[in-house]
Every structure is written in C-alpha cells, then in structure tokens.
C-alpha cells in the first residue's frame, strides 16, 4: 500500500521569526490577504507560494520565474536551509475553536505517488483545471513541494501513536516551536532514529491514504511526475504529505455553507414544492433579526441531522426552512443538495458549478445569510458538520463528492517545511 520515505527537509533558519513568514495555503488567500502577507516580512513565504502577477509579466519574467529566483536566493543566503540528512518529521498543532482546545499530531513525509486507480491514495472531491495549471507551473520552475497535502489514515487502536511513544520523540527538543497570530502553537520534531524510520515505513505498508485537503496539489504532482518520466528523468515520484489518524480526537471538520445565485429561484415556492417529493420541510419564522436567529436555527438543524440527513435554506426575509430527507439512509447532505436542489430544481449541473458566479462557498454561516439578504433571488444553504466516517466510506466506494464537501480546520500552514524534488 502506501510507500513513505524520509525527506531532507528545507526549513527557515532558526533566527527567522516563523510567525512573520508562514502563510495559509494558496487556495484560501484572497488579494487583500496576499498584500498583507507581502507587507509582513521580506521573507514571507507568500513570495514562493503565491506571488503577485504583474501587468508587465512575460514568459521570462512572471510570478513563477520570480518564485524560482527567490527560492534559490534564499537558499544561497541561508534564509532557507536544508537539513543535514533525510528524516521523517512529527508535527503538532495546538489550537482552539469556540473555546475548545484541540491538538493535531501527525507525520510529515515524502509519499510515493500512485494513480487513484490503484486505490492506495484516494480522493473525495473533484478538481478544476485552472488551479492545477497554476500549481504545475510552480512545480516546473521551482522543483519543490512548498505546502503539504493533508491526508488521513485509519488507526483505530492508535498503534502509530504507541510506536512514536516508544521512541520518545516528543521528549526531545523540537526543531521548530512558535505561536502564530491565531494563537495556535506549531511544533516540529525530527525523527532521526533509523529503526523508528523503518518501523514507520512498515506501519504504512498496509495502509490506504485518504486525501483530506490538497487534491489539486496531488494531481499536479502526478502530472509533473509523468511529464518528467516522458523526458527520461528519474525521480519526481514523491510528494510532500502530512498524515493524520482519522480516529484522533484532534480532527475537526467544519461544514462549508453555500450561496446559490440564479434567477430560476423565482418563485421560491416552486423550489419548495419540488423538494417536498424528497424532504420533510419545516418553516421557521423569526420575530427578531435573522442574524440573531441564525444560531438557534443551526442548533435545530444539527438536532435534525442527528436523526437523518438535513440541510437548511434561507431565501432572505424572515423565514428559514429546514429540509430533512424522507428516506432513512446514509446519504450525505452535499450529495442531496447537488442532486435534488441544484440539478433537479435549479438545473445547475457539475459543469455549471465551475462558474463561481452561480454558487459561492462560505466557512461562516453569517456570510451566506448576509449575502442572501443583500442579493435578491439568491438562496443561502446551511449544512451540518460532515461525519468523517461517512466521507471515508464514500471514498472507499470510489465515489467523488461535490466541491467543498469538507473543510478540515485549521488549514495546514505553508512555509513550515519544503520538499525539494531535485535530490530525490
């Protein structure tokens, strides 16, 4: 099954303030955040991960060529330094969410690339061509994985944790230890023991990996590997991953709410009439401001979701609608929304979803609600947190879920460790 290899990681020099240089992954950075990251530090990782596009860009001078030059310059100047030998790395991220504390501990490794058809590494979401082309250009110019793919593995009895404890990895001093601006603590340990490395490799020999976040990066790495192989070049057959036990209490998966924009929503009564073929629909009318009522409605949604698959609708105004599936099965809310609401009621298929003007995605339910109020003819769709075991079952069955089916919180930061492909 999964083949793991230690990597000779490239990391920031110990004198660099990590708080000032790490970034979120490229796909969640908006233009304003990009600007702020540029202003934080001349060594902020944004210069490599997601640099500016400029009006004068050309084939010889663009954000990819600039990232390559900056990468080499920082290595030459010692801003970035390569570890003296290949290691596995243990990464711990301590964070809070709504006043509850979490600790996410996993392994950072180079993982052998395999096509999805081999069922060693499995996806759960569709990808888009534009971001894959962007990441491919960055790989072509820099020959390095700048941010890890977040993958899950099954270890219900925590044998991997026992293995690490036997070698007392966390009793050693971490090579990286800092607290970021969100008050999350990041610690990174090198796993240097040869026997421990061998045991880790053996542990994953019978494991499947499930991509939680980073589908575009994984498919880009596969494409780059195939591209290099056709040129007769060896290597390039591994990619950077963070691996985490899906049974660990540190896992936190949030819902991604939707805002649907289409004139076909009018009249909304026709949408409800069609949905009543498949769902029990209850109307909630708020007496105060909808924004103040939202918390109560989401609690009701979660209660219904514990009984059977449910989602919420808000077309603006003072009324909310709670839709509960009439059939008793293990279907996911995102699949029901895609099939019955988007396709059957509104005529929005998979191809149309690639147009972000029709459907937008929101971590915060308040954002979707406000947009539904501001944009006549739009509809906010509220979801419950997805159950990770159901997601894994769908992945094993070879099913691909709609876009933004999961949101693993928090996102892994970029800039903690780099995997150079030149030394594979």
Rosetta blueprint (number, residue, H / E / L):
1 X L
2 X L
3 X L
4 X E
5 X E
6 X L
7 X E
8 X L
9 X L
10 X E
11 X E
12 X E
13 X L
14 X L
15 X L
16 X L
17 X L
18 X H
19 X H
20 X H
21 X H
22 X L
23 X E
24 X L
25 X L
26 X H
27 X H
28 X H
29 X L
30 X L
31 X H
32 X H
33 X H
34 X H
35 X H
36 X H
37 X H
38 X H
39 X H
40 X H
41 X L
42 X L
43 X L
44 X L
45 X L
46 X H
47 X H
48 X H
49 X H
50 X L
51 X L
52 X L
53 X L
54 X L
55 X L
56 X L
57 X L
58 X L
59 X L
60 X L
61 X L
62 X L
63 X H
64 X H
65 X H
66 X H
67 X H
68 X H
69 X H
70 X H
71 X H
72 X H
73 X H
74 X H
75 X H
76 X H
77 X H
78 X L
79 X L
80 X E
81 X E
82 X E
83 X L
84 X L
85 X L
86 X L
87 X E
88 X E
89 X E
90 X E
91 X E
92 X E
93 X E
94 X E
95 X E
96 X E
97 X E
98 X L
99 X L
100 X E
101 X E
102 X E
103 X E
104 X E
105 X E
106 X E
107 X E
108 X E
109 X E
110 X E
111 X E
112 X E
113 X L
114 X L
115 X L
116 X H
117 X H
118 X H
119 X L
120 X L
121 X E
122 X E
123 X L
124 X L
125 X E
126 X L
127 X L
128 X L
129 X H
130 X H
131 X H
132 X H
133 X H
134 X H
135 X H
136 X H
137 X H
138 X H
139 X H
140 X H
141 X H
142 X H
143 X L
144 X E
145 X E
146 X L
147 X L
148 X L
149 X E
150 X E
151 X E
152 X E
153 X E
154 X L
155 X L
156 X L
157 X L
158 X L
159 X H
160 X H
161 X H
162 X H
163 X H
164 X H
165 X H
166 X H
167 X L
168 X L
169 X H
170 X H
171 X H
172 X L
173 X L
174 X L
175 X L
176 X E
177 X E
178 X E
179 X E
180 X L
181 X L
182 X L
183 X L
184 X L
185 X E
186 X E
187 X E
188 X E
189 X E
190 X E
191 X E
192 X L
193 X L
194 X H
195 X H
196 X H
197 X H
198 X H
199 X H
200 X H
201 X H
202 X H
203 X H
204 X H
205 X H
206 X H
207 X L
208 X L
209 X E
210 X E
211 X E
212 X E
213 X E
214 X L
215 X H
216 X H
217 X H
218 X H
219 X H
220 X H
221 X H
222 X H
223 X H
224 X H
225 X H
226 X H
227 X H
228 X H
229 X H
230 X H
231 X L
232 X L
233 X L
234 X L
235 X L
236 X L
237 X L
238 X E
239 X E
240 X E
241 X E
242 X E
243 X E
244 X E
245 X E
246 X L
247 X L
248 X L
249 X L
250 X L
251 X L
252 X L
253 X E
254 X E
255 X L
256 X L
257 X E
258 X E
259 X E
260 X E
261 X E
262 X L
263 X H
264 X H
265 X H
266 X L
267 X L
268 X H
269 X H
270 X H
271 X H
272 X H
273 X H
274 X H
275 X H
276 X L
277 X L
278 X L
279 X E
280 X E
281 X E
282 X E
283 X E
284 X E
285 X E
286 X L
287 X L
288 X L
289 X L
290 X H
291 X H
292 X H
293 X H
294 X H
295 X H
296 X H
297 X H
298 X H
299 X H
300 X H
301 X H
302 X H
303 X H
304 X H
305 X H
306 X L
307 X L
308 X L
309 X L
310 X E
311 X E
312 X E
313 X E
314 X E
315 X L
316 X L
317 X L
318 X L
319 X E
320 X E
321 X E
322 X E
323 X E
324 X E
325 X E
326 X L
327 X L
328 X L
329 X L
330 X L
331 X L
332 X L
333 X H
334 X H
335 X H
336 X H
337 X H
338 X H
339 X H
340 X H
341 X H
342 X H
343 X H
344 X H
345 X H
346 X L
347 X L
348 X L
349 X L
350 X L
351 X L
352 X H
353 X H
354 X H
355 X L
356 X L
357 X L
358 X L
359 X E
360 X E
361 X E
362 X E
363 X L
364 X L
365 X H
366 X H
367 X H
368 X H
369 X H
370 X H
371 X H
372 X H
373 X H
374 X H
375 X L
376 X L
377 X L
378 X E
379 X E
380 X E
381 X E
382 X E
383 X L
384 X L
385 X L
386 X L
387 X L
388 X H
389 X H
390 X H
391 X H
392 X H
393 X H
394 X H
395 X H
396 X H
397 X L
398 X L
399 X L
400 X L
401 X E
402 X L
403 X L
404 X L
405 X L
406 X L
407 X E
408 X E
409 X L
410 X L
411 X L
412 X L
413 X L
414 X E
415 X L
416 X L
417 X L
418 X E
419 X E
420 X E
421 X L
422 X L
423 X L
424 X L
